[in-house]
């Protein structure tokens, strides 16, 4: 992994990667179920991000009526994101 850290006013900081944040409560036992589904080295956060991304694509496909719009959806980017999180 490339070190993206840089100094700001004498303090070591990383370049901001995620601009939006969301704190969400989950039902009891959800984290245990997620832990059982994780790939080696995958974090729970990566799992949730990928799951949300896949659901957005699924819903967009459902809304699309024409095959032209469907072809513009990039499923390979989901595979790349998943591969990067392993």
MARMARSE-766053 format. One record per residue (C-alpha): x, y, z; residue in one letter; residue number from 1. Coordinates in nm, 2 decimals, decimal comma. Each point is the difference from the previous one (the first is absolute). Layout:
// residues N
@xx = X; yy = Y; zz = Z; code = A; pos = NUM
...
END
This chain:
// residues 86
@xx = 0,00; yy = 0,00; zz = 0,00; code = X; pos = 1
@xx = 0,13; yy = 0,34; zz = -0,09; code = X; pos = 2
@xx = 0,05; yy = 0,24; zz = 0,29; code = X; pos = 3
@xx = -0,22; yy = 0,30; zz = -0,07; code = X; pos = 4
@xx = 0,09; yy = 0,18; zz = 0,32; code = X; pos = 5
@xx = 0,13; yy = 0,35; zz = -0,01; code = X; pos = 6
@xx = 0,08; yy = 0,27; zz = 0,26; code = X; pos = 7
@xx = -0,24; yy = 0,28; zz = 0,09; code = X; pos = 8
@xx = 0,13; yy = 0,26; zz = 0,24; code = X; pos = 9
@xx = 0,24; yy = -0,25; zz = 0,15; code = X; pos = 10
@xx = -0,28; yy = -0,27; zz = 0,04; code = X; pos = 11
@xx = 0,01; yy = -0,31; zz = -0,21; code = X; pos = 12
@xx = -0,33; yy = -0,05; zz = -0,18; code = X; pos = 13
@xx = -0,14; yy = -0,22; zz = -0,28; code = X; pos = 14
@xx = -0,17; yy = 0,12; zz = -0,31; code = X; pos = 15
@xx = -0,38; yy = -0,01; zz = 0,05; code = X; pos = 16
@xx = -0,13; yy = -0,31; zz = -0,18; code = X; pos = 17
@xx = -0,37; yy = -0,01; zz = 0,11; code = X; pos = 18
@xx = -0,20; yy = 0,32; zz = -0,01; code = X; pos = 19
@xx = -0,33; yy = -0,12; zz = 0,13; code = X; pos = 20
@xx = -0,07; yy = -0,17; zz = 0,33; code = X; pos = 21
@xx = -0,30; yy = -0,19; zz = 0,14; code = X; pos = 22
@xx = -0,05; yy = -0,15; zz = 0,34; code = X; pos = 23
@xx = -0,27; yy = -0,27; zz = -0,01; code = X; pos = 24
@xx = -0,13; yy = -0,23; zz = 0,27; code = X; pos = 25
@xx = -0,03; yy = -0,37; zz = -0,08; code = X; pos = 26
@xx = -0,21; yy = -0,28; zz = 0,15; code = X; pos = 27
@xx = 0,17; yy = -0,22; zz = 0,26; code = X; pos = 28
@xx = 0,21; yy = -0,27; zz = -0,17; code = X; pos = 29
@xx = 0,05; yy = 0,18; zz = -0,32; code = X; pos = 30
@xx = 0,37; yy = 0,06; zz = 0,06; code = X; pos = 31
@xx = 0,05; yy = -0,37; zz = 0,08; code = X; pos = 32
@xx = -0,17; yy = -0,10; zz = -0,33; code = X; pos = 33
@xx = 0,22; yy = 0,25; zz = -0,19; code = X; pos = 34
@xx = 0,31; yy = -0,13; zz = 0,17; code = X; pos = 35
@xx = -0,09; yy = -0,35; zz = -0,12; code = X; pos = 36
@xx = -0,03; yy = 0,12; zz = -0,36; code = X; pos = 37
@xx = 0,33; yy = 0,21; zz = -0,02; code = X; pos = 38
@xx = 0,28; yy = -0,10; zz = -0,23; code = X; pos = 39
@xx = 0,35; yy = -0,03; zz = 0,15; code = X; pos = 40
@xx = 0,13; yy = 0,35; zz = 0,07; code = X; pos = 41
@xx = -0,33; yy = 0,17; zz = -0,08; code = X; pos = 42
@xx = -0,14; yy = 0,24; zz = 0,26; code = X; pos = 43
@xx = -0,36; yy = 0,03; zz = 0,10; code = X; pos = 44
@xx = 0,00; yy = 0,36; zz = -0,14; code = X; pos = 45
@xx = 0,12; yy = -0,12; zz = -0,34; code = X; pos = 46
@xx = -0,27; yy = -0,27; zz = 0,00; code = X; pos = 47
@xx = -0,27; yy = 0,26; zz = 0,07; code = X; pos = 48
@xx = 0,14; yy = 0,24; zz = -0,26; code = X; pos = 49
@xx = 0,00; yy = -0,27; zz = -0,27; code = X; pos = 50
@xx = -0,35; yy = -0,12; zz = 0,10; code = X; pos = 51
@xx = -0,14; yy = 0,35; zz = -0,03; code = X; pos = 52
@xx = 0,17; yy = 0,05; zz = -0,34; code = X; pos = 53
@xx = -0,14; yy = -0,33; zz = -0,13; code = X; pos = 54
@xx = -0,35; yy = 0,08; zz = 0,12; code = X; pos = 55
@xx = 0,02; yy = 0,34; zz = -0,17; code = X; pos = 56
@xx = 0,09; yy = -0,17; zz = -0,33; code = X; pos = 57
@xx = -0,28; yy = -0,26; zz = 0,05; code = X; pos = 58
@xx = -0,26; yy = 0,27; zz = 0,06; code = X; pos = 59
@xx = 0,12; yy = 0,21; zz = -0,29; code = X; pos = 60
@xx = -0,02; yy = -0,30; zz = -0,24; code = X; pos = 61
@xx = -0,36; yy = -0,06; zz = 0,13; code = X; pos = 62
@xx = -0,09; yy = 0,36; zz = -0,08; code = X; pos = 63
@xx = 0,15; yy = -0,01; zz = -0,35; code = X; pos = 64
@xx = -0,23; yy = -0,08; zz = -0,29; code = X; pos = 65
@xx = 0,24; yy = 0,01; zz = -0,29; code = X; pos = 66
@xx = 0,30; yy = -0,23; zz = -0,06; code = X; pos = 67
@xx = 0,20; yy = 0,31; zz = -0,09; code = X; pos = 68
@xx = -0,02; yy = 0,14; zz = 0,35; code = X; pos = 69
@xx = 0,07; yy = -0,35; zz = 0,14; code = X; pos = 70
@xx = 0,32; yy = -0,03; zz = -0,20; code = X; pos = 71
@xx = 0,13; yy = 0,32; zz = 0,16; code = X; pos = 72
@xx = 0,00; yy = -0,16; zz = 0,34; code = X; pos = 73
@xx = 0,36; yy = -0,12; zz = 0,08; code = X; pos = 74
@xx = -0,03; yy = -0,33; zz = 0,18; code = X; pos = 75
@xx = 0,38; yy = -0,05; zz = -0,04; code = X; pos = 76
@xx = 0,06; yy = 0,29; zz = 0,24; code = X; pos = 77
@xx = -0,18; yy = -0,21; zz = 0,27; code = X; pos = 78
@xx = 0,23; yy = -0,29; zz = -0,07; code = X; pos = 79
@xx = 0,30; yy = 0,24; zz = 0,02; code = X; pos = 80
@xx = -0,11; yy = 0,15; zz = 0,33; code = X; pos = 81
@xx = -0,06; yy = -0,35; zz = 0,14; code = X; pos = 82
@xx = 0,34; yy = -0,12; zz = -0,12; code = X; pos = 83
@xx = 0,17; yy = 0,31; zz = 0,15; code = X; pos = 84
@xx = -0,16; yy = -0,08; zz = 0,34; code = X; pos = 85
@xx = 0,13; yy = -0,36; zz = 0,02; code = X; pos = 86
END
